[in-house]
């Protein structure tokens, strides 16, 4: 009985590894709708009541902002940058994952010649109404 459980466990691990590898490779094939964008291009990948995911291409920067009701996870697919999360400045590169708690100021400056391509997953569903940009009124 124990050996059967070990075999099932190994098969499950193998399946999960293959699935996440396939999903990771699929993200490399996600292309912007247009390459003729000034600074930022956003493409919605999926959405439901629990989360929304986007592919985002950034040429220069994302201004400081926060999501009042959303936690955001940013996974870097290509390029390099300097991301500010709260009071911390974090260098980011391909393969990095950054978690941004809800109601936390954040932004990014691209430091590579290559466009910064990220996957952003926001939870719960992002409807675009809780994003606040930092300004003189919001120090």
Buried (B, 14 or more C-beta within 10 A) or exposed (E): EEEEEEEEEEEEEEEEEEEEEEEEEEBEEEEBEEEEBEEBBEBEEEBEEEBBBBBBBBBEBBEBBBBEBBBBBBBBBBBBBBBBBEEEEEEBEBEBEBEBEBEBBBBBBBBEEEBBBBBBBBBBEBEEEBBBEBEEEEE
